[in-house]
Amino acid sequence: MKSTIAIWVAAMTFSVVSYAQPQKVKERDLGGVWQMKIELGEDFIEKEIEKEDDVMARIIMQATGSFVDGILDELDIKFRFLDDNVCKIYVSAFGSESEVETGEWYINSKGQLIISDTDSYQSDGDEYWMMQDDILIAMEDGEILEDDAKVYMVRISD
């Protein structure tokens, strides 16, 4: 379980790419349960393989590329933002029973959602979340995080 959480933490450095302008988060926007989505870019593994100098490492990366996608498909991370600035984080992998952690959240004066770090959720300290097309997207320094994957949260229940 901890290794799947580590993959998720590594993926947190990536975010969603979209063209609409991010909007401030309002407390009323956060009702319900939010599910984190992680989508690797089509050429993510290929780029990593090209960067690798060690031939054996390249072979292993090629062999495990689809395995990584499969792990991400089996990782289920949900957030519930409670009224008292408590955030419940539900994490399960491969159909296991959810582990529940408690963190804190707040919206700063710029309308940025800040979620405290827990064992299952960790940011680099400068990340925050904004609304865009009714989803939460990770940002840093006024820009949507853009790398080799998309990480975002969608509301799955009210």
Phi, psi and omega in degrees: 000318181297327180290325177290326176293322178297321177297318180297317180298318178297321180290340180298343178285351179255165178207185185277143177250124180205167186256346179288153181283128177299145181243159176298147175272135175246149182306321181293342178289340192266004181299153176088194180252134181248135179250132178280137177242137178231120180234114177288144175295154183303323184253020181302307182297318181300319179296318180294322179296318180298327181286336186282131179274327184284123183299316180297319179297320178298318179297316179296318180297320178296319182290331184259001183305309181288334177298319179298315176302318180297320178296315180298325177295331183269355180270124183238113181234123181233149180236140170231119182266110183271160185300329185269030180062026174260138179241122174267130179242122181251121183234129173217158179217142177055038176076009180289165177293143183293137168268137182247129176239157178242129176231190178236155176219156171202161175249122182280181184294345178266003181079023180262130177278125179246129179244128181290155178287144172227186177297326184263341181234122177219133176251175179275006177098335181252358182279150174212169183245142176230161178273142174206116180053045178065021171235159175264131180238146178277139180223164175207134178052040176080005182233145174293133178292122181234117175216226186266005182212165175247127175232124181204170178237136176240145178283128180250347175203158179266000000 
